Amino acid sequence: MQLDGCTVLVTGANRGIGRALAEALAAEPLAMLLAGARDTERFGALAPPPGGARAVRVVRMDLGSRERIEASCDELGDELTTIDVLVNNAGLMTGGLLETQDLDEVYAMFQVNLVAVAHLTARILPGMIARGRGLIVNNASISGYAALPAASTYAAAKSGVVALSEALRRELRPSGVEVMHLVTPGVRTEMLDATEAAYGRHMDTSGWTSVEPEEWAAKVVQAMKDGDHVVGPGGRLSVLKLASRGPAALLDALSARMFSREPPS
């Protein structure tokens, strides 16, 4: 998709992958970059380089409940209908043995990682459909394909994002609106640190690979311009993605090598 003159909304743009995506998109000749953040006061200034976005504006985007999403959309007013590209990036992480996970955290994670993706997309789609063009980008994660132990709830939510993205892509094909999902690898952020801490009690994470946020963001933005509908992780993580669509025994064997119900002493 040509990004020239577009209005783009990125959720969770205050840190990590979202911040890197906002910075990468700010370097494109957009008409407007809307940087969505739950706490707008904590968003660091973002100045587009020469030839980049004509304007950057921080907007409140709280995805924690149905009511908060509606309030955030209402604050955007008519601008909601002008969004050409929506990047559903905001997310929460849960992990560990299912019976030990905090259920309040599990409910919050499903709300932000899956329900909010469907809700916000549904609110923004009418404007895209009316113009006959647009792009929805959903952060699905490698966990959307590789359903590993100690990641049961998180993998369930991200698998839902994959299913939502693929069904919606086919649903919207006649409208001119495109859908892309990201099979995001380990990216060196605070969330990756939290993920390794949660999973590391039961899994060997020593062989995990990771990339810098800026590297991943550049790959995503290029894929947006190229019209890709899936952005894969590359490297060794591609094996996990392929294994998830092959015989279950292969992923079972990989899991058995990494996972233990008893934390190391």
Secondary structure, DSSP 8 states (H G I E B T S, - for coil): ---TT-EEEETTTTSHHHHHHHHHHHTS--SEEEEEES-GGG-------TTS-S-EEEEE---SSHHHHHHHHHHHGGGGGG-SEEEE-------S-GGGS-HHHHHHHHIIIIIHHHHHHHHHHHHHHHHT-EEEEEE--GGGT---TT-HHHHHHHHHHHHHHHHHHHHHGGGTEEEEEE----BSSHHHHHHHHHHTTTB--TT---B-HHHHHHHHHHHHHHT-SEE---TTHHHHHHHHTS-HHHHHHHHHHHB-SS---
